[in-house]
Amino acid sequence: MLDALKDIVRKSSIHVCLVNSGGCNGCDIEVVALLSPRYDLEQYGIYVHNNPREADVILVTGAVTEQWKENLRRIYTKAPEPKVVVALGNCPISGDVFNQEGSSVNAPVSDFIPVDAELSGCPPRPSEILEAILAVAPGAIAAKGRQKK
Amino acid sequence: MSSVIWYMYEFARKSWAEKFAGAKSEYEIMEKPDRFRDFPEVFKEYCIGCGACTAACPAPGAIRLIRDEDTTDHDGLTYPEISVGACIRCGFCAEVCPTDPKTLTCGENHLIREEFTILPVDKMYVIDDYLCIRCKKCMKSCQVDAIIEEDNKITVDQSKCVSCGDCTDACPVKGALKVVHIANIDEQKQIIRLIVDTLEKTIENRQEEIKKLPHDKTFKMEYPLATLKEKALDIINKEDMVQDLMEKMTDRLKMRILTWDKDKCNNCRLCVNECPSGAISYNEEDGVKRDPDKCLRCSTCYQTCPFGVAGYYVAKFRMDQNIDEEDVILITLKPSQLPVVE
Protein backbone atom coordinates (compact mmCIF):
# COMPACT_ATOMS: atom_id res chain seq x y z
CA MET A 1 0.00 0.00 0.00
CA LEU A 2 2.70 2.42 1.05
CA ASP A 3 4.88 1.31 -1.85
CA ALA A 4 2.10 1.90 -4.35
CA LEU A 5 1.54 5.33 -2.91
CA LYS A 6 5.25 6.11 -3.07
CA ASP A 7 5.29 4.97 -6.71
CA ILE A 8 2.49 7.34 -7.61
CA VAL A 9 4.12 10.26 -5.82
CA ARG A 10 7.50 9.59 -7.36
CA LYS A 11 6.03 9.32 -10.83
CA SER A 12 3.96 12.45 -10.66
CA SER A 13 6.32 14.85 -8.95
CA ILE A 14 9.85 15.05 -10.26
CA HIS A 15 12.33 17.57 -8.96
CA VAL A 16 15.20 18.37 -11.28
CA CYS A 17 18.59 19.79 -10.42
CA LEU A 18 20.39 21.29 -13.40
CA VAL A 19 24.19 21.12 -13.19
CA ASN A 20 26.38 22.83 -15.77
CA SER A 21 29.82 21.30 -15.41
CA GLY A 22 31.51 23.68 -17.81
CA GLY A 23 29.72 23.74 -21.14
CA CYS A 24 28.72 26.52 -23.48
CA ASN A 25 25.36 27.11 -21.73
CA GLY A 26 23.39 26.15 -24.84
CA CYS A 27 21.74 23.12 -23.26
CA ASP A 28 20.82 25.15 -20.16
CA ILE A 29 19.06 27.65 -22.37
CA GLU A 30 17.12 24.83 -24.03
CA VAL A 31 16.05 23.67 -20.56
CA VAL A 32 14.95 27.21 -19.72
CA ALA A 33 12.94 27.17 -22.95
CA LEU A 34 11.17 24.11 -21.56
CA LEU A 35 9.86 26.22 -18.69
CA SER A 36 8.28 28.69 -21.09
CA PRO A 37 4.52 28.57 -21.77
CA ARG A 38 5.08 26.92 -25.15
CA TYR A 39 6.45 23.69 -23.67
CA ASP A 40 5.38 24.25 -20.04
CA LEU A 41 7.39 21.60 -18.24
CA GLU A 42 5.60 22.12 -14.92
CA GLN A 43 2.29 20.79 -16.27
CA TYR A 44 3.86 17.33 -16.12
CA GLY A 45 4.77 17.78 -12.48
CA ILE A 46 8.42 18.44 -13.22
CA TYR A 47 10.01 21.24 -11.26
CA VAL A 48 13.49 22.67 -11.97
CA HIS A 49 15.00 24.30 -8.91
CA ASN A 50 18.76 23.62 -8.92
CA ASN A 51 18.95 22.21 -5.41
CA PRO A 52 20.63 18.81 -5.21
CA ARG A 53 19.30 18.23 -1.67
CA GLU A 54 15.76 17.70 -2.91
CA ALA A 55 16.43 16.49 -6.44
CA ASP A 56 15.17 13.28 -8.01
CA VAL A 57 16.83 13.91 -11.35
CA ILE A 58 20.29 15.42 -11.78
CA LEU A 59 20.53 16.90 -15.25
CA VAL A 60 24.22 17.23 -16.13
CA THR A 61 25.37 19.43 -19.00
CA GLY A 62 28.89 20.47 -19.87
CA ALA A 63 32.20 18.71 -20.45
CA VAL A 64 33.52 18.49 -16.83
CA THR A 65 36.26 21.05 -16.34
CA GLU A 66 39.05 20.59 -13.77
CA GLN A 67 37.16 22.30 -10.92
CA TRP A 68 34.05 20.24 -11.53
CA LYS A 69 35.71 16.85 -11.11
CA GLU A 70 35.35 16.86 -7.32
CA ASN A 71 32.23 19.00 -7.13
CA LEU A 72 30.29 16.70 -9.43
CA ARG A 73 30.79 13.84 -6.99
CA ARG A 74 29.80 16.08 -4.08
CA ILE A 75 26.58 17.09 -5.78
CA TYR A 76 25.80 13.49 -6.59
CA THR A 77 26.24 12.35 -2.97
CA LYS A 78 24.07 15.22 -1.75
CA ALA A 79 21.04 14.13 -3.76
CA PRO A 80 18.75 11.78 -1.83
CA GLU A 81 17.93 8.29 -3.03
CA PRO A 82 16.32 7.33 -5.36
CA LYS A 83 18.06 9.51 -7.92
CA VAL A 84 18.52 9.43 -11.66
CA VAL A 85 21.37 11.11 -13.52
CA VAL A 86 20.67 12.26 -17.07
CA ALA A 87 23.55 13.44 -19.27
CA LEU A 88 22.09 16.19 -21.42
CA GLY A 89 23.71 17.10 -24.72
CA ASN A 90 26.89 15.89 -26.35
CA CYS A 91 29.36 17.44 -23.88
CA PRO A 92 28.80 15.04 -20.97
CA ILE A 93 28.68 12.11 -23.39
CA SER A 94 31.81 12.70 -25.44
CA GLY A 95 33.20 16.17 -24.71
CA ASP A 96 31.99 17.38 -28.09
CA VAL A 97 33.94 20.27 -29.65
CA PHE A 98 35.74 20.99 -26.37
CA ASN A 99 37.43 17.60 -26.36
CA GLN A 100 40.15 18.81 -28.74
CA GLU A 101 43.68 17.54 -28.58
CA GLY A 102 45.49 19.07 -25.61
CA SER A 103 42.37 20.46 -23.96
CA SER A 104 41.63 20.02 -20.27
CA VAL A 105 38.09 18.73 -20.21
CA ASN A 106 37.41 15.41 -18.54
CA ALA A 107 34.45 14.08 -20.45
CA PRO A 108 32.56 11.77 -20.28
CA VAL A 109 30.63 12.43 -17.09
CA SER A 110 30.16 8.70 -16.56
CA ASP A 111 33.80 8.57 -15.40
CA PHE A 112 32.79 10.47 -12.27
CA ILE A 113 29.18 9.64 -11.47
CA PRO A 114 26.93 6.80 -12.68
CA VAL A 115 24.83 8.04 -15.59
CA ASP A 116 21.41 6.44 -16.13
CA ALA A 117 20.35 8.07 -19.38
CA GLU A 118 22.03 9.94 -22.20
CA LEU A 119 20.47 12.46 -24.54
CA SER A 120 22.55 13.48 -27.54
CA GLY A 121 22.33 16.65 -29.60
CA CYS A 122 24.24 19.89 -29.53
CA PRO A 123 21.99 21.14 -28.07
CA PRO A 124 19.01 18.76 -28.14
CA ARG A 125 15.70 20.37 -29.09
CA PRO A 126 13.47 21.23 -26.11
CA SER A 127 10.90 18.79 -27.45
CA GLU A 128 13.55 16.06 -27.51
CA ILE A 129 14.48 16.78 -23.90
CA LEU A 130 10.83 16.74 -22.88
CA GLU A 131 10.20 13.51 -24.72
CA ALA A 132 13.22 11.85 -23.13
CA ILE A 133 12.44 13.02 -19.60
CA LEU A 134 8.82 11.92 -19.84
CA ALA A 135 9.72 8.59 -21.37
CA VAL A 136 12.44 7.66 -18.90
CA ALA A 137 12.34 9.64 -15.69
CA PRO A 138 9.06 8.68 -13.92
CA GLY A 139 9.46 4.96 -14.48
CA ALA A 140 13.17 5.00 -13.68
CA ILE A 141 12.76 6.84 -10.39
CA ALA A 142 9.95 4.55 -9.27
CA ALA A 143 11.97 1.49 -10.27
CA LYS A 144 15.02 2.76 -8.43
CA GLY A 145 12.94 3.44 -5.35
CA ARG A 146 11.63 -0.14 -5.33
CA GLN A 147 15.08 -1.54 -6.05
CA LYS A 148 16.58 0.17 -2.98
CA LYS A 149 14.19 -1.74 -0.72
CA MET B 1 -17.33 37.99 -0.87
CA SER B 2 -18.47 38.82 -4.37
CA SER B 3 -15.14 37.74 -5.79
CA VAL B 4 -15.43 34.35 -4.11
CA ILE B 5 -18.87 33.88 -5.62
CA TRP B 6 -17.44 34.90 -9.00
CA TYR B 7 -14.67 32.31 -8.72
CA MET B 8 -17.15 29.58 -7.76
CA TYR B 9 -19.33 30.50 -10.70
CA GLU B 10 -16.33 30.57 -13.04
CA PHE B 11 -15.01 27.16 -11.97
CA ALA B 12 -18.45 25.59 -12.15
CA ARG B 13 -18.80 26.43 -15.82
CA LYS B 14 -18.88 23.35 -18.00
CA SER B 15 -16.46 24.63 -20.64
CA TRP B 16 -13.86 25.46 -17.99
CA ALA B 17 -14.13 22.01 -16.43
CA GLU B 18 -13.81 20.37 -19.82
CA LYS B 19 -10.73 22.38 -20.71
CA PHE B 20 -9.16 21.64 -17.34
CA ALA B 21 -9.75 17.91 -17.61
CA GLY B 22 -8.58 17.62 -21.21
CA ALA B 23 -5.58 19.93 -21.01
CA LYS B 24 -2.62 18.80 -23.12
CA SER B 25 0.17 20.25 -25.18
CA GLU B 26 -0.40 20.86 -28.83
CA TYR B 27 1.17 18.08 -30.78
CA GLU B 28 2.88 20.34 -33.29
CA ILE B 29 5.49 21.57 -30.81
CA MET B 30 6.90 18.07 -30.58
CA GLU B 31 7.54 17.97 -34.31
CA LYS B 32 10.72 19.23 -35.85
CA PRO B 33 10.24 22.02 -38.36
CA ASP B 34 11.32 21.38 -41.96
CA ARG B 35 14.29 23.71 -41.70
CA PHE B 36 15.70 21.83 -38.71
CA ARG B 37 19.05 20.29 -39.59
CA ASP B 38 19.15 16.80 -38.15
CA PHE B 39 22.03 14.33 -37.92
CA PRO B 40 23.75 13.61 -41.25
CA GLU B 41 22.60 10.68 -43.31
CA VAL B 42 25.21 8.33 -44.77
CA PHE B 43 24.89 6.62 -48.14
CA LYS B 44 27.90 4.40 -47.91
CA GLU B 45 27.90 3.07 -51.46
CA TYR B 46 28.92 6.49 -52.87
CA CYS B 47 31.91 7.04 -50.56
CA ILE B 48 35.35 7.38 -52.13
CA GLY B 49 37.17 7.42 -48.78
CA CYS B 50 38.76 10.85 -49.25
CA GLY B 51 38.46 11.80 -45.58
CA ALA B 52 37.27 15.34 -46.31
CA CYS B 53 34.39 14.98 -43.84
CA THR B 54 36.68 13.97 -40.97
CA ALA B 55 38.93 16.95 -41.67
CA ALA B 56 36.02 19.40 -41.82
CA CYS B 57 34.29 18.13 -38.68
CA PRO B 58 34.68 20.52 -35.73
CA ALA B 59 33.88 17.92 -33.08
CA PRO B 60 36.61 15.36 -32.45
CA GLY B 61 35.26 11.85 -32.48
CA ALA B 62 32.01 12.72 -34.23
CA ILE B 63 32.90 11.22 -37.59
CA ARG B 64 35.14 8.31 -38.33
CA LEU B 65 36.03 6.41 -41.45
CA ILE B 66 35.47 2.69 -41.07
CA ARG B 67 36.00 -0.19 -43.41
CA ASP B 68 33.93 -3.28 -43.91
CA GLU B 69 35.54 -6.68 -43.88
CA ASP B 70 36.99 -7.81 -47.21
CA THR B 71 35.21 -10.71 -48.88
CA THR B 72 36.51 -13.03 -51.55
CA ASP B 73 34.53 -11.22 -54.27
CA HIS B 74 35.37 -7.60 -53.56
CA ASP B 75 37.09 -5.23 -51.13
CA GLY B 76 35.12 -3.99 -48.15
CA LEU B 77 33.48 -0.58 -48.41
CA THR B 78 35.09 2.42 -46.76
CA TYR B 79 32.55 4.88 -45.42
CA PRO B 80 32.05 7.48 -42.68
CA GLU B 81 30.25 6.62 -39.49
CA ILE B 82 28.56 9.32 -37.43
CA SER B 83 28.69 9.09 -33.67
CA VAL B 84 25.44 10.63 -32.46
CA GLY B 85 26.96 11.38 -29.06
CA ALA B 86 29.47 13.83 -30.50
CA CYS B 87 27.87 15.21 -33.68
CA ILE B 88 26.78 18.85 -33.42
CA ARG B 89 24.63 18.76 -36.57
CA CYS B 90 26.54 21.60 -38.25
CA GLY B 91 26.40 19.96 -41.68
CA PHE B 92 30.01 20.78 -42.59
CA CYS B 93 30.64 17.16 -43.56
CA ALA B 94 27.80 17.22 -46.08
CA GLU B 95 29.07 20.50 -47.42
CA VAL B 96 32.60 19.33 -48.16
CA CYS B 97 31.64 15.88 -49.45
CA PRO B 98 32.94 15.87 -53.05
CA THR B 99 31.03 12.87 -54.39
CA ASP B 100 28.05 13.22 -56.69
CA PRO B 101 25.51 12.20 -55.45
CA LYS B 102 26.67 13.07 -51.97
CA THR B 103 27.66 10.38 -49.52
CA LEU B 104 26.58 12.58 -46.64
CA THR B 105 23.45 14.71 -46.69
CA CYS B 106 22.46 17.00 -43.87
CA GLY B 107 19.56 19.42 -44.35
CA GLU B 108 20.20 22.93 -45.54
CA ASN B 109 23.65 24.41 -45.21
CA HIS B 110 25.66 27.25 -46.67
CA LEU B 111 26.52 25.24 -49.71
CA ILE B 112 27.29 27.30 -52.78
CA ARG B 113 25.22 25.92 -55.59
CA GLU B 114 26.56 25.78 -59.10
CA GLU B 115 25.14 28.36 -61.42
CA PHE B 116 26.26 29.32 -64.85
CA THR B 117 26.76 32.61 -66.56
CA ILE B 118 25.85 33.54 -70.09
CA LEU B 119 28.72 36.01 -70.49
CA PRO B 120 32.02 34.76 -71.93
CA VAL B 121 33.93 35.50 -68.73
CA ASP B 122 36.29 33.27 -66.78
CA LYS B 123 35.38 34.60 -63.36
CA MET B 124 32.19 34.17 -61.42
CA TYR B 125 31.21 36.15 -58.37
CA VAL B 126 29.25 34.37 -55.69
CA ILE B 127 28.21 35.44 -52.21
CA ASP B 128 28.66 32.99 -49.36
CA ASP B 129 25.45 33.47 -47.46
CA TYR B 130 27.04 32.03 -44.36
CA LEU B 131 29.70 34.74 -44.12
CA CYS B 132 27.69 37.64 -45.57
CA ILE B 133 26.84 40.28 -42.96
CA ARG B 134 24.20 41.94 -45.17
CA CYS B 135 25.83 45.37 -45.10
CA LYS B 136 24.77 45.84 -48.74
CA LYS B 137 27.97 47.70 -49.65
CA CYS B 138 28.29 45.44 -52.69
CA MET B 139 24.76 46.33 -53.78
CA LYS B 140 25.62 50.02 -53.73
CA SER B 141 28.91 49.51 -55.56
CA CYS B 142 27.41 47.40 -58.35
CA GLN B 143 27.01 49.45 -61.53
CA VAL B 144 24.59 47.13 -63.28
CA ASP B 145 22.36 46.29 -60.28
CA ALA B 146 23.25 42.64 -60.51
CA ILE B 147 23.29 42.14 -56.74
CA ILE B 148 19.83 41.69 -55.33
CA GLU B 149 18.24 40.96 -51.99
CA GLU B 150 15.87 38.02 -51.85
CA ASP B 151 14.35 36.49 -48.70
CA ASN B 152 16.89 38.40 -46.59
CA LYS B 153 19.70 36.84 -48.64
CA ILE B 154 22.04 38.82 -50.86
CA THR B 155 22.66 37.06 -54.16
CA VAL B 156 24.36 37.83 -57.42
CA ASP B 157 22.11 37.68 -60.46
CA GLN B 158 24.40 35.83 -62.82
CA SER B 159 22.45 36.89 -65.91
CA LYS B 160 23.20 40.56 -65.17
CA CYS B 161 26.74 40.35 -63.74
CA VAL B 162 29.49 41.70 -65.99
CA SER B 163 32.41 40.48 -63.86
CA CYS B 164 33.85 43.95 -63.22
CA GLY B 165 34.99 43.11 -59.68
CA ASP B 166 33.80 46.30 -57.96
CA CYS B 167 31.87 44.33 -55.37
CA THR B 168 34.95 42.48 -54.10
CA ASP B 169 36.64 45.81 -53.38
CA ALA B 170 33.59 47.03 -51.47
CA CYS B 171 33.05 43.87 -49.41
CA PRO B 172 34.37 44.29 -45.85
CA VAL B 173 34.36 40.57 -44.96
CA LYS B 174 37.20 38.40 -46.17
CA GLY B 175 35.82 35.50 -48.14
CA ALA B 176 32.16 36.57 -48.15
CA LEU B 177 32.30 37.54 -51.80
CA LYS B 178 34.08 34.79 -53.64
CA VAL B 179 35.70 35.05 -57.01
CA VAL B 180 35.57 31.68 -58.69
CA HIS B 181 37.61 31.03 -61.81
CA ILE B 182 35.18 28.99 -63.84
CA ALA B 183 37.35 28.57 -66.93
CA ASN B 184 40.24 26.11 -67.19
CA ILE B 185 39.01 23.87 -64.39
CA ASP B 186 41.29 21.01 -65.40
CA GLU B 187 44.36 23.21 -65.47
CA GLN B 188 43.45 24.59 -62.06
CA LYS B 189 43.20 21.08 -60.71
CA GLN B 190 46.61 20.29 -62.16
CA ILE B 191 48.14 23.33 -60.50
CA ILE B 192 46.59 22.46 -57.14
CA ARG B 193 47.87 18.90 -57.44
CA LEU B 194 51.32 20.20 -58.38
CA ILE B 195 51.50 22.53 -55.38
CA VAL B 196 50.24 19.94 -52.90
CA ASP B 197 52.58 17.25 -54.23
CA THR B 198 55.70 19.43 -54.22
CA LEU B 199 54.98 20.83 -50.77
CA GLU B 200 54.38 17.39 -49.32
CA LYS B 201 57.52 16.03 -50.93
CA THR B 202 59.61 18.90 -49.55
CA ILE B 203 58.29 18.27 -46.08
CA GLU B 204 58.76 14.52 -46.29
CA ASN B 205 62.33 14.94 -47.51
CA ARG B 206 63.16 16.45 -44.15
CA GLN B 207 61.55 13.65 -42.14
CA GLU B 208 64.69 13.04 -40.09
CA GLU B 209 64.66 16.59 -38.70
CA ILE B 210 60.91 16.50 -38.12
CA LYS B 211 61.06 13.29 -36.12
CA LYS B 212 63.37 14.92 -33.56
CA LEU B 213 60.90 17.76 -32.99
CA PRO B 214 59.87 18.11 -29.32
CA HIS B 215 56.17 18.06 -28.51
CA ASP B 216 55.72 21.76 -27.77
CA LYS B 217 57.85 23.22 -30.59
CA THR B 218 56.93 24.13 -34.14
CA PHE B 219 59.08 23.48 -37.16
CA LYS B 220 59.41 26.28 -39.70
CA MET B 221 60.74 26.06 -43.23
CA GLU B 222 60.50 28.00 -46.47
CA TYR B 223 59.89 26.99 -50.03
CA PRO B 224 60.79 29.39 -52.84
CA LEU B 225 57.74 30.41 -54.84
CA ALA B 226 59.54 31.28 -58.09
CA THR B 227 60.14 27.73 -59.36
CA LEU B 228 56.67 26.59 -58.38
CA LYS B 229 55.14 29.54 -60.15
CA GLU B 230 57.16 28.86 -63.28
CA LYS B 231 55.89 25.30 -63.37
CA ALA B 232 52.33 26.51 -62.82
CA LEU B 233 52.68 29.02 -65.64
CA ASP B 234 53.79 26.19 -67.88
CA ILE B 235 50.46 24.51 -67.28
CA ILE B 236 48.46 27.65 -68.02
CA ASN B 237 49.92 31.00 -68.98
CA LYS B 238 47.72 33.36 -67.00
CA GLU B 239 49.70 35.32 -64.45
CA ASP B 240 46.86 36.79 -62.36
CA MET B 241 44.89 33.58 -62.24
CA VAL B 242 47.89 31.53 -61.07
CA GLN B 243 48.75 34.15 -58.47
CA ASP B 244 45.17 34.24 -57.17
CA LEU B 245 44.91 30.49 -57.11
CA MET B 246 48.19 30.08 -55.22
CA GLU B 247 47.25 32.69 -52.67
CA LYS B 248 43.90 31.08 -51.97
CA MET B 249 45.42 27.65 -51.82
CA THR B 250 48.19 28.43 -49.38
CA ASP B 251 45.72 30.34 -47.26
CA ARG B 252 43.38 27.41 -46.85
CA LEU B 253 45.66 24.43 -47.22
CA LYS B 254 46.13 22.37 -44.08
CA MET B 255 48.18 19.27 -44.57
CA ARG B 256 48.51 16.25 -42.36
CA ILE B 257 51.98 14.76 -42.44
CA LEU B 258 52.68 11.19 -41.40
CA THR B 259 56.18 9.97 -40.74
CA TRP B 260 57.05 6.28 -40.56
CA ASP B 261 59.88 5.03 -38.35
CA LYS B 262 60.47 1.48 -39.50
CA ASP B 263 63.21 0.74 -36.94
CA LYS B 264 60.77 1.01 -34.05
CA CYS B 265 58.28 -1.43 -35.58
CA ASN B 266 57.82 -4.73 -33.73
CA ASN B 267 55.42 -6.24 -36.30
CA CYS B 268 52.54 -6.40 -33.85
CA ARG B 269 50.14 -5.63 -36.75
CA LEU B 270 47.68 -3.65 -34.63
CA CYS B 271 47.61 -0.90 -37.25
CA VAL B 272 46.89 -3.21 -40.19
CA ASN B 273 43.30 -3.90 -39.18
CA GLU B 274 42.67 -0.38 -37.89
CA CYS B 275 43.61 1.37 -41.16
CA PRO B 276 40.36 2.49 -42.85
CA SER B 277 41.78 2.54 -46.38
CA GLY B 278 43.86 -0.62 -46.30
CA ALA B 279 47.08 1.33 -46.83
CA ILE B 280 49.03 -0.69 -44.25
CA SER B 281 49.81 -4.23 -45.25
CA TYR B 282 51.83 -7.06 -43.76
CA ASN B 283 53.78 -9.90 -45.25
CA GLU B 284 56.47 -12.11 -43.78
CA GLU B 285 59.39 -10.75 -45.81
CA ASP B 286 58.89 -6.98 -45.55
CA GLY B 287 56.97 -6.84 -42.28
CA VAL B 288 54.46 -4.02 -41.88
CA LYS B 289 54.44 -1.64 -44.84
CA ARG B 290 52.65 1.64 -45.40
CA ASP B 291 51.61 2.69 -48.88
CA PRO B 292 51.64 6.53 -48.97
CA ASP B 293 49.52 6.64 -52.13
CA LYS B 294 46.66 4.79 -50.47
CA CYS B 295 47.03 6.56 -47.10
CA LEU B 296 44.27 8.98 -46.06
CA ARG B 297 46.37 10.67 -43.35
CA CYS B 298 43.62 9.97 -40.84
CA SER B 299 46.13 9.37 -37.98
CA THR B 300 44.43 6.19 -36.81
CA CYS B 301 47.74 4.32 -37.01
CA TYR B 302 49.43 7.04 -34.97
CA GLN B 303 46.85 6.62 -32.24
CA THR B 304 46.96 2.83 -32.42
CA CYS B 305 50.71 2.13 -32.53
CA PRO B 306 52.14 1.31 -29.08
CA PHE B 307 55.74 1.79 -30.27
CA GLY B 308 55.52 5.21 -31.87
CA VAL B 309 56.30 4.10 -35.41
CA ALA B 310 53.95 6.61 -37.00
CA GLY B 311 54.42 10.31 -36.33
CA TYR B 312 51.61 12.75 -36.94
CA TYR B 313 52.07 16.44 -37.74
CA VAL B 314 49.89 19.24 -39.03
CA ALA B 315 51.34 21.65 -41.59
CA LYS B 316 50.01 25.10 -42.40
CA PHE B 317 51.10 27.42 -45.19
CA ARG B 318 51.32 31.12 -45.86
CA MET B 319 52.64 33.16 -48.76
CA ASP B 320 55.16 35.74 -47.58
CA GLN B 321 58.50 37.38 -48.30
CA ASN B 322 61.70 36.28 -46.59
CA ILE B 323 64.61 38.47 -45.47
CA ASP B 324 65.99 38.74 -48.99
CA GLU B 325 62.58 39.90 -50.20
CA GLU B 326 61.98 36.78 -52.23
CA ASP B 327 58.48 35.36 -52.45
CA VAL B 328 58.32 32.16 -50.46
CA ILE B 329 55.77 29.81 -49.02
CA LEU B 330 56.20 29.66 -45.26
CA ILE B 331 55.58 26.19 -43.90
CA THR B 332 54.78 25.73 -40.23
CA LEU B 333 54.74 22.21 -38.88
CA LYS B 334 53.19 21.40 -35.52
CA PRO B 335 53.31 18.01 -33.80
CA SER B 336 49.90 16.65 -33.00
CA GLN B 337 48.72 17.04 -29.42
CA LEU B 338 46.73 13.81 -29.57
CA PRO B 339 47.58 11.63 -26.58
CA VAL B 340 49.74 8.64 -27.43
CA VAL B 341 50.92 5.68 -25.40
CA GLU B 342 54.63 5.92 -24.72
Boltz contact constraints between the chains, C-beta under 6 A:
constraints:
  - contact:
      token1: [A, 90]
      token2: [B, 85]
      max_distance: 6.0
  - contact:
      token1: [A, 90]
      token2: [B, 86]
      max_distance: 6.0
  - contact:
      token1: [A, 93]
      token2: [B, 85]
      max_distance: 6.0
  - contact:
      token1: [A, 94]
      token2: [B, 61]
      max_distance: 6.0
  - contact:
      token1: [A, 94]
      token2: [B, 85]
      max_distance: 6.0
  - contact:
      token1: [A, 94]
      token2: [B, 86]
      max_distance: 6.0
  - contact:
      token1: [A, 96]
      token2: [B, 59]
      max_distance: 6.0
  - contact:
      token1: [A, 96]
      token2: [B, 86]
      max_distance: 6.0
  - contact:
      token1: [A, 97]
      token2: [B, 58]
      max_distance: 6.0
  - contact:
      token1: [A, 97]
      token2: [B, 59]
      max_distance: 6.0
  - contact:
      token1: [A, 99]
      token2: [B, 60]
      max_distance: 6.0
  - contact:
      token1: [A, 100]
      token2: [B, 60]
      max_distance: 6.0
  - contact:
      token1: [A, 101]
      token2: [B, 337]
      max_distance: 6.0
  - contact:
      token1: [A, 101]
      token2: [B, 338]
      max_distance: 6.0
  - contact:
      token1: [A, 102]
      token2: [B, 337]
      max_distance: 6.0
  - contact:
      token1: [A, 120]
      token2: [B, 84]
      max_distance: 6.0
  - contact:
      token1: [A, 120]
      token2: [B, 85]
      max_distance: 6.0
  - contact:
      token1: [A, 122]
      token2: [B, 88]
      max_distance: 6.0
  - contact:
      token1: [A, 127]
      token2: [B, 30]
      max_distance: 6.0
